[in-house]
Amino acid sequence: MDQHVGNGRTSASLKHGDEFTASTSGGATKNSVKGELSGEFEPSKPIGPAGRKESYHLQELTINKLKFDSLGLIGRKRERDCLKRCYRRMMGHEEGSSSKSSDENDSKVQGNNDKTKGRRELIFIQGPSGVGKTTIANTLKRDIAKEESGLFVNGKFDLSHSEEPYSGIAQALGQICVAIKKQEVMRKRKNPLGEDEPSTGAITEKADFATELISALGSEVHLLVKLVPQLEMIVPDLSEESPEPFFDADAGRNRWAFAFRVLMRAMTSCFAPIVILLDDLQWADASSLELIESLISDEENSNALMIVGCFRPEEVGEDNYLAETERRLEKKVAAVQYSFTVTSLELDNLNVDETHEMIMELLNDDDEDHSRGLAVICHERTMGNPYFLIALLGMLEEEGLLEFQFALLQWIWNEDDISYKTMSTTSIVDLLQRQMKKLPQNVQLMLQYAACLGSSIRVSTLEVLWDTHAVAVLGERSEDLSRLFGELEDAAHFIEYFGVKSFRFVHDEVREAALSLAAEDTVSFQFAVGSSLFHDFGVDGLDELLFEVANLMNKGSLETSVELANLNLKAAEQANKMAAFSSALMYVSKGIDLLPVDRWTNNYDMTLRLCTLGAELAFALRQKTTVEKFCKEVLSQAFCTEMEKFPINLTKCLTLYTMDENTNESIDLCLDVLAELGSPRWNMAVISMGSSVPLLKAIETAKTLEKEEYQALPKMEDPQLLSIVHLLVRLTYIARVSEKPVIVDLCTTQIVRMTLKYGVSAESGVGFANLGLLAASVFGDYEVACFFAEVSGLLQSIVPSKYSESDVLATSCQLALPHTKSFSDCLSPALRGYQLGMQAGNLNGAMWCLMTHSLMYPYQMGKPLLGILENCSKTLHQIQDLRQKDQHLITRMFWQMVLNLTGKSKGKTNLRGAAFNEEKKQTVTALERAYLDAFRLQLMIFFGEYKEAGTLVIDTGGFSTIAPKYFFGMVDTFFRGFAMYLLAHRTRKRKHLQLANEIQTTIEKWAQNGNPNVQHYHLFLCAEQAAYDKKSTEAASLFRKAIVLATRTGHLHHAALFNERCAAYLEAEILESCQSLEDIDFRKSETVRLYTAWGAMQKVKLMS
């Protein structure tokens, strides 16, 4: 029997009071406690009797203990170096990589090198349990500690609660809120009088954080407070204002994504950088993974953010949510230049040499030969798994198989004894169980309860179980929990404090071992714990425990339970409100399975709610087969009323339109449902004829009412009437996109009639905004259109709805407002429409407003093209990021036009370049075609290809015939008139002049009606008319007036164009006065100056 003696080596002495925190997931690290600004949120604290972290006892400061706490990382240098590079890249200290890295340390690295933007880093660390994923991620705390205002937080997902929405992320966000609150308290202590002090730049004031959050989200802050209760510490009470109900599932998803993005922007403005470690991503719910993708790809966040996700690859299949998320992120980075990087690291177990190195460090042994045999045995038992290895060595020390002799100042062991006595140690769970079973029975029971409650356990919840269920199990009054914590601390460090009044297991394997301690089978024990909590709190009192209790009870073997089915319904409804659709659908399915076979007879209401919600959730997840299954079940019930079937029918309509792309069938179903709800059935013959009589009557009726009469309208209360209006709004959108204008007219007419007859709904404003749009496009009555735009705003104030108001503003900004207000005055409503749309999840309305506000209005106003060019990139990125198709192609066309003008693209009049290629085969709508022709026409005019411009006008109808209701039609109409006057000058054909005059008459009417944006158009076209009529003096005077007005109103592009045309006209007239010759030269120089100021360098280059 060989006995080995390790050579002693003096270790660094510890001063009394030094504090350490152990990280047992594959190693241990030393962490100095410096507070949040030094990089660490709150060190993990071993549980003590009084709930505090205590200094080590004197005997623990001797060298006869294995110093796990001071153990460094073994065999992870390359991985650590990779993390350092990612961190430096995020902070702008090192160049990133725009493609997959060739470095063997980085499995995948994607992103771009734009250091002018805030970097965002997403790092995936994969490897088997206990390999040290969390430990290597925790080394980032060292980097954070070097920053003045950095913050490291973490969260953990749990297998038993894998359907609980956002659980791991909520933990991390809660820590950030606590850190912000702590900084506020510290600041008040330093400055109790509240006097002004110089800013350190470390963190913004609490008021700034709350103000930014409320300004961007409004009442939607409540969405976040429910998930992250710690927000209440730093956000003022908004109890009087509640968020509006979801418009639909897609809107709900969009609202949550936007709210989280705004929250993270505010948080990262407080701490720079923030590093979020999310452990066990393989157990994350789908909504959490979608959120990670949303946060890391948020181009509006210019602050430094790093998200590190650890997962076990053996539990991630090809169809797993996590695998799908990784693939989407890789495609996203490859397709568009985002300012974030994705890095993947793979960790494996230690080899024999690395295992030996770790043992030598723990034993303070420099002699490799002495401990080689021990290393081989330990590697055979643990396969080199770091966490297993540390636990095994701890067990060897505890059982005396590894002993320190003070006389020799050396460690001694017997390899044969160790080999024999550890032969049955086949897994880390077995080893941990052996240690746990040495604890008192009540301590073991406490660990079992904690294991049932997930990765993060609230002490208050454990206390409830301890006071009720534990009495029945132990057969006596249970002991106080605080004393048991003390016993647990003295025995082993299985749990640690986490946040406020919460704790967690130090590793998943510890939790698994604790869970399997139950005398009965694990599933039965979990069900019993869940049942105890359910009966203690009741279904309506569970609150934060709702998902935990539902998950525990669902593990039971009950075949039918109406009570448990109702619990699942509650969980599904709550998950749906949080836009966690996959989790919600799971609870729906479980709830239905728990109902008896005759559920439609004896549990009608619950079954209807479950099936209806299931259909809506399946649609949100685009699971067509599941949608059809739920729809069929509900619609086959003879006793369902039309109102009970309405949500199902609406989901079916949307499925036909969205997933099947069967527009006609979707419209037919909508018309049938409207008739079933009592709406007058439309005469299909009238629809086919395209009669505008009903629309005209509605306009005539609605315009006779005064604004005061609209303000006095009551609210529409009848659910059936509200359902009809809602379906009409949906049908309006489907018909408009499908280019069925008569159905749009009829839907709009009916909404207006119902509003005037029955009162105002949340969507009445949308109907009146559409009525104004139609009044202008069908009848050319812009004055009435503007009146209806004002009415729509009044109606929104009666029944507020952010979703609907965004639609109203999108419509108004596209049509009515630019006919009565200057473009600069229209900017604010467009911005508000964008903000409201984002808050309410109305992405379509929001993106129309964004495109109008950031691109179209500034261009119409003649703002410098370089600023517009930058906005093009940002706007298109957001449109793509939010997957909005309606604005995507138009934005690309516009971007390409600006690239041509600025000289960033080689082309001039053809839209062919980096942003858009008109020669590429692609399907375009009538509206997209109108924009394409308008952009090409303007390029032809600016670059002097007047003949081609005239041909384009003759060959195409432009906005005047396809979409005259859109404000861009104003500028298009002007350029079409300009092109036709030029063509008439050259050809002297009457038909060309007639078309030019018709256009001039249209613009003259707009100008006479007070449109502030077309006055210089009118003057210029009058000058062209005078020039055609050979009225030289009048023409020259009108050209100058048009130039003065365009210049005074800031229209650089039009002022340049007018100067260019005036110079050409004067030169062609060959006026002999010196003054006129000087005027020609001046006009030419002004042309170059103004085009230069505008940024049209391609044009300037051609003129030089």
Secondary structure, 3 states (H helix, E strand, C coil): CCEEECCCCCCCCCCCCCCCCCCCCCCCCCCCCCCCCECCCCCCEECCCCCCCCCCCHHHHCCCCCCHHHCCCCCCHHHHHHHHHHHHHHCCCCCCCCCCCCCCCCCEEECCCCCCCCCEEEEEEECCCCCCHHHHHHCHHHHHCCCCEEEEEEEECCHHHCCCCCHHHHHHHHHHHHHHHHHHHHHHHHCCCCCCCCCCCCCCCHHHHHHHHHHHHHHHHHHHHHHCHHHHHCCCCCCCCCCCCCCCHHHHHHHHHHHHHHHHHHHHHHCECEEEEEECHHHCCHHHHHHHHHHHCCCCCCCCEEEEEEECHHHCCCCCHHHHHHHHHHHHHHHCCCCEEEEEEECCCCCHHHHHHHHHHHHCCCCHHHHHHHHHHHHHHHCCCHHHHHHHHHHHHHCCCEEEECCCCEEEEEHHHHHHHCCCCCCHHHHHHHHHCCCCHHHHHHHHHHHHCCCCEEHHHHHHHHHHHHHHHHCCCCCCHHHHHHHHHHHCCCEEECCCCEEEECCHHHHHHHHCCCCCCHHHHHHHHHHHHHHHHCCCCCHHHHHHHHHHHHCCCCCCCHHHHHHHHHHHHHHHHCCCHHHHHHHHHHHHHHCCCCHHHHCHHHHHHHHHHHHHHHHHCCCHHHHHHHHHHHHCCCCCCHHHHHHHHHHHHHHHHHCCCCHHHHHHHHHHHHHHCCCCCCCHHHHHHCCCHHHHHHHHHHHCCCHHHHHCCCECCCHHHHHHHHHHHHHHHHHHHCCCHHHHHHHHHHHHHHHHHHCECCCHHHHHHHHHHHHHHHHCCHHHHHHHHHHHHHHHHHCCCHHHHHHHHHHHHHCCHHHCCCHHHHHHHHHHHHHHHHHHCCHHHHHHHHHHHHHHHHHHHCCCHHHHHHHHHHHHHHHHHCCCCCCHHHHHHHHHHHHHHHCCCCCCCCCECCCCECCCCCCCCHHHHHHHHHHHHHHHHHCCCHHHHHHHHHHCCHHHHHCCCCCHHHHHHHHHHHHHHHHHHHHCCHHHHHHHHHHHHHHHHHHHCCCCCCHHHHHHHHHHHHHHCCCHHHHHHHHHHHHHHHHHCCCHHHHHHHHHHHHHHHHHHCCCCHHHHHHHHHHHHHHHHHHHHHCCHHHHHHHC
